[in-house]
Structures are given as structure tokens and as C-alpha cells.
């Protein structure tokens, strides 16, 4: 647990994804947070994420041969990529930030040990080392984010571009994060200094962003995350993230044969992640049903101030065409493309 998460829990700031279903007071608060992120600037702690750092003269080459995307990049550039197993299942989704002498990998904390173990297993004699420093990940979201973060120094251009600097006297890495809604930035902050940076961002005008509002923003844009929406049971083609996490021009990498085989068959899989418009909010994990038979399940459910009750769900290919009418439990639903139409301001 990070120092910032401990502070938030003690203060009652942090809340989980979606209670069953939150009341009017919490809904009003989430709507205000949503408005801040959509129109100004908001900050959230991504307490489920951490960092694994690869160092050594061959770290880029080694990771390039392991991950699904091109990570042999100049310092200051980055990519998101997946670590697959030999059957093509997703073991982790990583943000890869290439620095002068290292590659900084951002991923779910509960996947750090397994990812490190896998990479070390395949490392053989390659001079690559791994460390997991105590790092907090903050998300700074909204049209005011660039101006707020310019105090740390020049911001990198391009998705996953990153730069190191000082913010409120603390060393940080600011990243243009392709998996965050509303053109958000990820901040890598030394774990013990995160409360100082958080307080500085709030004093500079950022609004604290809870998970209910954050989920609404990312569901609207179809931003699927490892954990709630993606896990070791999924293939890249099922997630809708193939083009973001995969380089078709790459040679061999772990799980590449499965990806290539699916590409050769037109990318057809039995289920895919879709959006759902709902008659009312539903719980995560709720079954998607057609004629009494389950054809999928909800991964993330949200109440969007702009679109109403929405969700992301894996739906069987026989029913995942946009416009298909179905039910989630006893709630009427319609399949939508991701991102949802009309999420833009």
C-alpha cells in the first residue's frame, strides 16, 4: 500500500469501483468530479499500479523480444504493450517508458512479481536486471492538465512520450498516457513523496477524482484496463486493444504465433469487448443474457452524466453487433461500439 493510499483510507477519501448502487449524495459528488475532469483538471491515485524497472545494456532489445509491441525506441518515447504466455493469453499490460539506461514498466502491482519472474526466466544470459522501486502512480486528467504539469518542465509530445522533471520539489516522470481518458497524464512519483505532490496538485486547482467518476470517463471512451476488463483469460483480439498494444511488423515474441494465427483468420474470436447502453445501472460481473442464455458478462459499469447508465462487457460473437438488444440480468441493454458515440464534449 502506498503512503498516499494510506492517507486517503484514513481520511475516508478513497472508495472502490461501484457499490450496489451508490446513492444520490455520492452520485452528485461523482458528477462534480466528472465535470472537473471533463472541463478543467482532476487528479486520481492509481493505487493498483506500480513500476518495474529494467536496466542493463540490452534491456530494450530483450524486452522487444518479449513484448507484443515495439519497444526499441529512443529515450523519451514509449509504448503500451502486453506480455503474453505461449497460448497468447494476456499476463500483463505494460506502459513501457524508454529512458537513457533503462526501461520503466508501469503495470498492475499484483502482476509485478509474476512479470518479473517470467522475464527473468527468459532472460538466460542477457545482461538485464530488474528492480521494483516504491512508486506511486497519479493520473492528471482534463484540458487543464498540460498547463498544470508544465511546472515540472517541458512535456513530451506523442502518446506515451515522457519526460523527467521536478514538481513541487519532487522528482517525477510525466507521461502522455494513452490509456487514460480525456488526454490524461500519468505521473510516476517516489512513493514517500506522493502526498506532497497530491497536496500540491490540489492547491494548484485540481479536483480529487474518485473511481466512480473515473470509471464513467473511461467507459465512455472504451479505455479497457487490466484488472477490471482484461485478465489472463483474454486474448489481445478480444480486448479491442490489438492496434494499441501490438506491432504487426514485429518478429518473434512470446505468444506471437497465436496472434499471427488469429490475424491470418481475420481476427475472428468467440467474444469481444463491447459497450452497453443500459436501462439502469448494473453490477460488475452481471450476466449478459439473450433468450435466457448467458452470452457474456459485464466488466465495468458506470453512471455517465452525459450518456446515462453504461458498461463494458465481453459479448459472444453471435450477439456483439452494435444495435443488438439484450438484457443484463433483468435490465434492458443495447450493444454499442467503443468508444461510445456522443462522449465527446
GUKE-609384 format. One line per field, with one value per residue (C-alpha): residue in three letters; residue number from 0; x, y, z. Coordinates in nm, 2 decimals, m for minus. Layout:
<nodes>
r [Ala;...]
k [NUM;...]
xx [X;...]
yy [Y;...]
zz [Z;...]
</nodes>
This chain:
<nodes>
r [Unk;Unk;Unk;Unk;Unk;Unk;Unk;Unk;Unk;Unk;Unk;Unk;Unk;Unk;Unk;Unk;Unk;Unk;Unk;Unk;Unk;Unk;Unk;Unk;Unk;Unk;Unk;Unk;Unk;Unk;Unk;Unk;Unk;Unk;Unk;Unk;Unk;Unk;Unk;Unk;Unk;Unk;Unk;Unk;Unk;Unk;Unk;Unk;Unk;Unk;Unk;Unk;Unk;Unk;Unk;Unk;Unk;Unk;Unk;Unk;Unk;Unk;Unk;Unk;Unk;Unk;Unk;Unk;Unk;Unk;Unk;Unk;Unk;Unk;Unk;Unk;Unk;Unk;Unk;Unk;Unk;Unk;Unk;Unk;Unk;Unk;Unk;Unk;Unk;Unk;Unk;Unk;Unk;Unk;Unk;Unk;Unk;Unk;Unk;Unk;Unk;Unk;Unk;Unk;Unk;Unk;Unk;Unk;Unk;Unk;Unk;Unk;Unk;Unk;Unk;Unk;Unk;Unk;Unk;Unk;Unk;Unk;Unk;Unk;Unk;Unk;Unk;Unk;Unk;Unk;Unk;Unk;Unk;Unk;Unk;Unk;Unk;Unk;Unk;Unk;Unk;Unk;Unk;Unk;Unk;Unk;Unk;Unk;Unk;Unk;Unk;Unk;Unk;Unk;Unk;Unk;Unk;Unk;Unk;Unk;Unk;Unk;Unk;Unk;Unk;Unk;Unk;Unk;Unk;Unk;Unk;Unk;Unk;Unk;Unk;Unk;Unk;Unk;Unk;Unk;Unk;Unk;Unk;Unk;Unk;Unk;Unk;Unk;Unk;Unk;Unk;Unk;Unk;Unk;Unk;Unk;Unk;Unk;Unk;Unk;Unk;Unk;Unk;Unk;Unk;Unk;Unk;Unk;Unk;Unk;Unk;Unk;Unk;Unk;Unk;Unk;Unk;Unk;Unk;Unk;Unk;Unk;Unk;Unk;Unk;Unk;Unk;Unk;Unk;Unk;Unk;Unk;Unk;Unk;Unk;Unk;Unk;Unk;Unk;Unk;Unk;Unk;Unk;Unk;Unk;Unk;Unk;Unk;Unk;Unk;Unk;Unk;Unk;Unk;Unk;Unk;Unk;Unk;Unk;Unk;Unk;Unk;Unk;Unk;Unk;Unk;Unk;Unk;Unk;Unk;Unk;Unk;Unk;Unk;Unk;Unk;Unk;Unk;Unk;Unk;Unk;Unk;Unk;Unk;Unk;Unk;Unk;Unk;Unk;Unk;Unk;Unk;Unk;Unk;Unk;Unk;Unk;Unk;Unk;Unk;Unk;Unk;Unk;Unk;Unk;Unk;Unk;Unk;Unk;Unk;Unk;Unk;Unk;Unk;Unk;Unk;Unk;Unk;Unk;Unk;Unk;Unk;Unk;Unk;Unk;Unk;Unk;Unk;Unk;Unk;Unk;Unk;Unk;Unk;Unk;Unk;Unk;Unk;Unk;Unk;Unk;Unk;Unk;Unk;Unk]
k [0;1;2;3;4;5;6;7;8;9;10;11;12;13;14;15;16;17;18;19;20;21;22;23;24;25;26;27;28;29;30;31;32;33;34;35;36;37;38;39;40;41;42;43;44;45;46;47;48;49;50;51;52;53;54;55;56;57;58;59;60;61;62;63;64;65;66;67;68;69;70;71;72;73;74;75;76;77;78;79;80;81;82;83;84;85;86;87;88;89;90;91;92;93;94;95;96;97;98;99;100;101;102;103;104;105;106;107;108;109;110;111;112;113;114;115;116;117;118;119;120;121;122;123;124;125;126;127;128;129;130;131;132;133;134;135;136;137;138;139;140;141;142;143;144;145;146;147;148;149;150;151;152;153;154;155;156;157;158;159;160;161;162;163;164;165;166;167;168;169;170;171;172;173;174;175;176;177;178;179;180;181;182;183;184;185;186;187;188;189;190;191;192;193;194;195;196;197;198;199;200;201;202;203;204;205;206;207;208;209;210;211;212;213;214;215;216;217;218;219;220;221;222;223;224;225;226;227;228;229;230;231;232;233;234;235;236;237;238;239;240;241;242;243;244;245;246;247;248;249;250;251;252;253;254;255;256;257;258;259;260;261;262;263;264;265;266;267;268;269;270;271;272;273;274;275;276;277;278;279;280;281;282;283;284;285;286;287;288;289;290;291;292;293;294;295;296;297;298;299;300;301;302;303;304;305;306;307;308;309;310;311;312;313;314;315;316;317;318;319;320;321;322;323;324;325;326;327;328;329;330;331;332;333;334;335;336;337;338;339;340;341;342;343;344]
xx [0.00;0.14;0.18;m0.08;m0.33;m0.28;m0.36;m0.67;m0.81;m0.75;m0.94;m1.21;m1.13;m1.08;m1.37;m1.39;m1.52;m1.90;m2.11;m2.45;m2.57;m2.45;m2.70;m2.79;m2.52;m2.24;m2.38;m2.38;m2.02;m1.92;m2.09;m1.90;m1.57;m1.66;m1.73;m1.39;m1.21;m1.41;m1.38;m1.09;m0.84;m0.87;m0.63;m0.67;m0.44;m0.39;m0.31;m0.34;m0.04;0.33;0.66;0.92;1.25;1.47;1.83;2.14;2.29;2.05;1.73;1.55;1.65;1.54;1.20;1.15;1.18;0.93;0.65;0.38;0.48;0.79;0.99;1.33;1.27;1.48;1.48;1.18;0.94;0.72;0.46;0.20;0.24;0.13;0.32;0.16;0.20;0.28;m0.10;m0.15;m0.32;m0.25;m0.04;0.01;m0.04;0.26;0.34;0.70;0.89;1.23;1.50;1.87;1.98;1.66;1.31;1.04;0.75;0.42;0.18;m0.06;0.11;m0.03;0.14;0.48;0.62;0.48;0.60;0.95;0.96;0.87;1.12;1.40;1.31;1.35;1.65;1.90;2.24;2.12;2.27;1.93;1.84;1.50;1.40;1.06;1.11;0.84;0.65;0.31;0.11;m0.11;m0.35;m0.39;m0.69;m0.86;m0.79;m0.61;m0.36;m0.08;m0.07;m0.07;0.22;0.43;0.57;0.76;0.94;0.87;0.61;0.68;0.48;0.30;0.12;0.33;0.60;0.75;0.99;1.15;1.13;1.06;0.71;0.66;1.02;0.97;1.13;0.86;0.81;0.52;0.37;0.11;m0.09;m0.29;m0.50;m0.63;m0.94;m0.96;m0.59;m0.47;m0.11;0.04;0.28;0.54;0.62;0.85;0.61;0.70;0.67;0.33;0.13;0.33;0.26;m0.10;m0.14;0.04;m0.19;m0.50;m0.36;m0.29;m0.66;m0.70;m1.01;m0.98;m1.12;m1.28;m1.32;m1.69;m1.63;m1.31;m1.49;m1.76;m1.49;m1.30;m1.61;m1.74;m1.41;m1.37;m1.05;m1.02;m0.78;m0.60;m0.78;m1.14;m1.16;m0.86;m0.71;m0.50;m0.81;m0.82;m0.66;m0.55;m0.81;m1.09;m1.00;m1.02;m0.67;m0.48;m0.37;m0.26;m0.07;0.07;0.31;0.22;0.58;0.75;0.92;0.91;0.79;0.62;0.27;0.33;0.23;m0.12;m0.16;m0.04;m0.27;m0.57;m0.46;m0.44;m0.80;m0.93;m0.91;m1.22;m1.27;m1.56;m1.61;m1.51;m1.53;m1.83;m2.01;m2.36;m2.63;m2.84;m3.19;m3.04;m2.71;m2.59;m2.31;m1.97;m1.99;m2.36;m2.46;m2.54;m2.84;m3.02;m3.33;m3.24;m2.89;m2.58;m2.37;m2.13;m2.06;m2.01;m1.65;m1.70;m2.03;m2.07;m2.32;m2.22;m2.36;m2.36;m2.48;m2.66;m2.60;m2.33;m2.09;m1.83;m1.88;m1.75;m2.02;m2.03;m1.98;m2.34;m2.47;m2.20;m2.31;m2.39;m2.76;m2.83;m3.09;m3.03;m3.06;m2.81;m2.99;m3.34;m3.22;m3.27;m2.95;m2.82;m2.47;m2.26;m1.93;m1.64;m1.58;m1.95;m2.09;m2.15;m1.89;m1.71;m1.79]
yy [0.00;0.34;0.63;0.83;0.54;0.50;0.87;0.85;0.55;0.71;1.02;0.82;0.97;0.65;0.45;0.13;0.09;0.07;m0.02;m0.16;0.11;0.43;0.68;1.03;1.21;1.00;1.03;1.41;1.41;1.18;1.41;1.71;1.52;1.41;1.77;1.88;1.61;1.69;2.07;2.16;1.93;1.64;1.40;1.04;0.79;0.47;0.27;m0.06;0.02;0.01;0.01;m0.25;m0.10;m0.29;m0.19;m0.32;m0.26;m0.50;m0.41;m0.26;m0.55;m0.81;m0.65;m0.60;m0.98;m1.05;m0.80;m0.76;m0.40;m0.23;m0.10;m0.05;0.33;0.64;0.78;0.98;0.77;0.49;0.23;0.02;m0.35;m0.68;m0.97;m1.29;m1.65;m1.92;m1.96;m1.59;m1.51;m1.17;m1.19;m0.81;m0.49;m0.26;0.11;0.10;0.43;0.41;0.61;0.66;0.35;0.18;0.09;0.18;m0.05;0.06;m0.23;m0.36;m0.41;m0.76;m0.86;m0.72;m1.04;m1.27;m1.04;m1.02;m1.40;m1.45;m1.20;m1.34;m1.69;m1.60;m1.37;m1.66;m1.49;m1.14;m0.87;m0.73;m0.66;m0.58;m0.37;m0.26;0.08;0.22;0.44;0.60;0.65;0.95;1.03;1.40;1.44;1.72;2.01;2.20;1.91;2.03;2.38;2.24;2.00;2.24;2.34;2.01;2.11;2.06;1.79;1.52;1.50;1.19;0.91;0.75;1.02;1.11;1.34;1.37;1.69;1.84;1.91;2.08;2.00;1.62;1.43;1.30;1.14;1.29;1.06;1.13;0.83;0.66;0.45;0.75;0.94;1.30;1.31;1.23;1.22;0.96;1.08;0.85;0.98;0.84;0.66;0.85;1.19;1.12;1.30;1.62;1.61;1.53;1.83;2.05;1.95;2.02;2.36;2.44;2.38;2.01;1.83;1.48;1.22;0.91;0.58;0.62;0.93;0.79;0.47;0.68;0.87;0.56;0.36;0.64;0.62;0.25;0.25;m0.11;m0.17;m0.48;m0.60;m0.50;m0.55;m0.76;m1.07;m1.38;m1.55;m1.30;m1.28;m0.95;m0.98;m1.00;m0.67;m0.42;m0.31;m0.50;m0.19;m0.01;m0.30;m0.48;m0.41;m0.61;m0.57;m0.73;m1.06;m1.33;m1.26;m1.46;m1.56;m1.42;m1.74;m1.72;m1.35;m1.42;m1.72;m1.51;m1.23;m1.48;m1.59;m1.23;m1.17;m1.37;m1.47;m1.60;m1.29;m0.93;m0.63;m0.41;m0.11;m0.15;0.12;0.02;0.09;0.13;0.07;m0.29;m0.45;m0.56;m0.93;m0.92;m1.17;m1.06;m1.27;m1.34;m1.57;m1.70;m1.80;m1.62;m1.47;m1.25;m1.06;m0.70;m0.59;m0.23;m0.05;0.33;0.61;0.86;1.22;1.25;0.91;0.76;0.40;0.24;m0.05;m0.25;m0.63;m0.93;m1.05;m1.36;m1.30;m1.42;m1.11;m0.85;m0.64;m0.28;m0.23;m0.58;m0.58;m0.80;m0.79;m0.77;m0.97;m0.82;m0.48;m0.39;m0.32;m0.24;m0.32;m0.02;0.03;0.15;0.43;0.54;0.78;1.12;1.10;1.40;1.74]
zz [0.00;m0.09;0.16;m0.03;m0.03;0.35;0.40;0.18;0.35;0.69;0.57;0.40;0.06;m0.14;m0.25;m0.45;m0.80;m0.76;m0.45;m0.51;m0.64;m0.48;m0.35;m0.46;m0.25;m0.39;m0.74;m0.71;m0.59;m0.87;m1.13;m0.99;m1.02;m1.37;m1.47;m1.33;m1.53;m1.85;m1.83;m1.60;m1.43;m1.18;m1.02;m0.92;m0.75;m0.95;m0.63;m0.81;m1.03;m0.97;m1.15;m1.26;m1.40;m1.64;m1.67;m1.85;m2.19;m2.37;m2.18;m2.48;m2.71;m2.45;m2.39;m2.76;m2.80;m2.51;m2.55;m2.82;m2.92;m3.05;m2.75;m2.92;m2.91;m2.84;m2.49;m2.41;m2.62;m2.50;m2.60;m2.43;m2.48;m2.35;m2.20;m2.33;m2.25;m2.51;m2.57;m2.64;m2.31;m2.16;m1.85;m1.80;m1.98;m1.95;m2.02;m2.14;m2.09;m2.26;m2.08;m2.14;m1.95;m1.85;m1.95;m1.69;m1.69;m1.54;m1.47;m1.21;m0.87;m0.83;m1.16;m1.08;m0.92;m1.19;m1.47;m1.32;m1.27;m1.64;m1.77;m1.56;m1.67;m2.04;m1.98;m1.98;m2.00;m2.12;m1.90;m1.79;m1.43;m1.27;m0.97;m0.83;m0.66;m0.44;m0.68;m0.67;m1.00;m1.02;m1.31;m1.40;m1.64;m1.82;m2.05;m1.78;m1.72;m1.95;m1.81;m1.45;m1.53;m1.72;m1.39;m1.39;m1.72;m2.09;m2.16;m2.41;m2.73;m2.87;m2.70;m2.42;m2.46;m2.12;m1.95;m1.61;m1.41;m1.07;m0.94;m0.61;m0.53;m0.60;m0.89;m1.12;m1.46;m1.66;m1.93;m2.20;m2.11;m2.39;m2.15;m1.95;m2.06;m2.17;m2.28;m1.93;m1.80;m1.57;m1.30;m1.16;m0.81;m0.54;m0.30;0.01;m0.17;m0.33;m0.05;m0.12;m0.49;m0.43;m0.20;m0.45;m0.73;m0.52;m0.41;m0.78;m0.87;m0.94;m0.81;m0.65;m0.88;m0.73;m0.91;m0.98;m1.20;m1.34;m1.45;m1.62;m1.82;m1.93;m2.01;m2.24;m2.43;m2.42;m2.21;m2.10;m1.81;m1.70;m1.38;m1.42;m1.80;m1.90;m1.74;m1.80;m1.96;m2.25;m2.60;m2.75;m3.03;m2.77;m2.59;m2.88;m2.80;m3.07;m3.26;m2.94;m2.78;m3.09;m3.37;m3.68;m3.82;m3.52;m3.54;m3.28;m2.92;m2.65;m2.78;m3.13;m3.30;m3.16;m3.25;m3.61;m3.65;m3.54;m3.78;m4.06;m3.99;m4.00;m3.63;m3.56;m3.19;m2.99;m2.78;m2.79;m2.55;m2.63;m2.49;m2.34;m2.30;m2.01;m1.88;m1.53;m1.36;m1.31;m1.11;m1.24;m1.33;m1.41;m1.68;m2.03;m2.15;m2.47;m2.47;m2.12;m2.22;m2.09;m2.38;m2.18;m1.86;m1.75;m1.67;m1.57;m1.51;m1.47;m1.45;m1.71;m1.65;m2.03;m2.15;m1.85;m1.73;m1.95;m1.92;m2.09;m2.13;m2.32;m2.55;m2.77;m3.14;m3.22;m3.04;m3.04;m3.34;m3.25;m3.20;m3.07;m2.80;m2.50;m2.12;m1.83;m1.56;m1.59;m1.73;m2.09;m2.28;m2.63;m2.77;m2.87;m3.04;m2.83;m2.78;m2.73;m2.98;m2.82;m2.54;m2.68;m2.53]
</nodes>
